[in-house]
């Protein structure tokens, strides 16, 4: 059993009258892929922002490799539904953006950016501006930018939410491939129950008012995941249980 | 490589490279059409003067106005240089002041609330009314003209920079924070480049008004030799062709300065028009790695 990479202990956040996140305790294994699914307002993005250090929690602590990082930044990779590529930089310079924002971009940094881009099919577009790329390509660049920060923990907040269904399926398979190659730990927020099961080792289901984790499923599906995974009885069973939790039906 | 083929999913096609043919059509559209509109304007002018038998002392034909400029070029050229100098100095000072004010006001909200009304007030003052006290204070030198130009130019720059800086994507700023970026680096690497487009909008507005400011300054504060006074003399001598010719000259200075600013924008913001970065913008030794 791998040791815990990330631990939340009684982490909570209140905005005015609203309990955005009730005291939450969580442990995320090193190298695992954990999906978080839940409706709007269930506190999943709040949880992400607390882990990333953008929000200070009202209570509790965040530990990364047993180091206290509550309210501190600079220790996770972070990616949103919006690709947030800067239009004035080329693909290569967007990939190295974190380095440019925290120090100098060195020759090896640029070489790594080019290597990653070539490995994942964007080698031809290194000198292009983001405006020349399709939505799926832009999200891949955004993910590469997240990868080269060399953080063990990647927080992905609905990264494929704005893509069409076809592109989304391609991106999911691509993400699993990269995850396997690079041995990172992924926390993945989504609205999409299918996506949460297809990608993960474990699914956390969250519910609003107050925002909290209401269920924690270990995903029994074998890897690698393929199109057949989507019709596997274990997949359908897990989907049914999550859907009941989310939509209030008796399970 | 274990991931060979991952890129082959066909995630949409990038925009096609601009072909030479499309580029030349673009030049024709961007240069040819504006030139045609100037020719048309001159033709309409000629047509009106001829058709309505307008007396030459009320409106000359375009050819006469142009000749009035070319035949007196040796007298006019130093005056043109003077107007250009006032315009450029005033523009540069106004742009620098406008940019600094925009940045400071965006970063210090209290100052923004305090200074903004004063800035609006400064633009509500009729420039002509401002010229007289400026001459009393600064004399007949180049300085009062430069001050008037800067006075006109800084405002659209400040307003646009302020607007641009307050509309930088908050998620992008948060991303920089997650990376652990210090605020000054975020400012230089994200906020300033994100403001390039509104900054150039302000500069272009300023450029169109800059010559007007210089001419107003010359009218109010010239000790004898200036383009504006040359026109006044021509007017009092009923030399209408020279009046029109001087106006055309002033307009030409304004248009040239505007086009120069547009050129600077095209050069400074290549991502607005290009798909692929220019070679000079690429990093040295960019092609070699493992």
Interface residues (C-beta under 8 A of the other chain):
Chain A: X52 X53 X54 X73 X74 X75 X76 X78 X80 X82 X84 X86 X87 X88 X89 X90 X92 X97 X98 X100 X101 X102 X107 X110 X111 X114 X115 X119 X120 X121 X122 X123 X125 X127 X128 X129 X131 X132 X133 X134 X135 X136 X137 X140 X149 X167 X170 X171 X174 X177 X178 X181
Chain B: X1 X2 X3 X6 X7 X8 X9 X11 X12 X13 X14 X15 X169 X171 X172 X174 X175 X176 X177 X178 X179 X180 X181 X182 X185 X186 X189 X190 X193 X194 X196 X269 X270 X271 X274 X275 X276 X277 X281 X282 X283 X285 X286 X289 X290
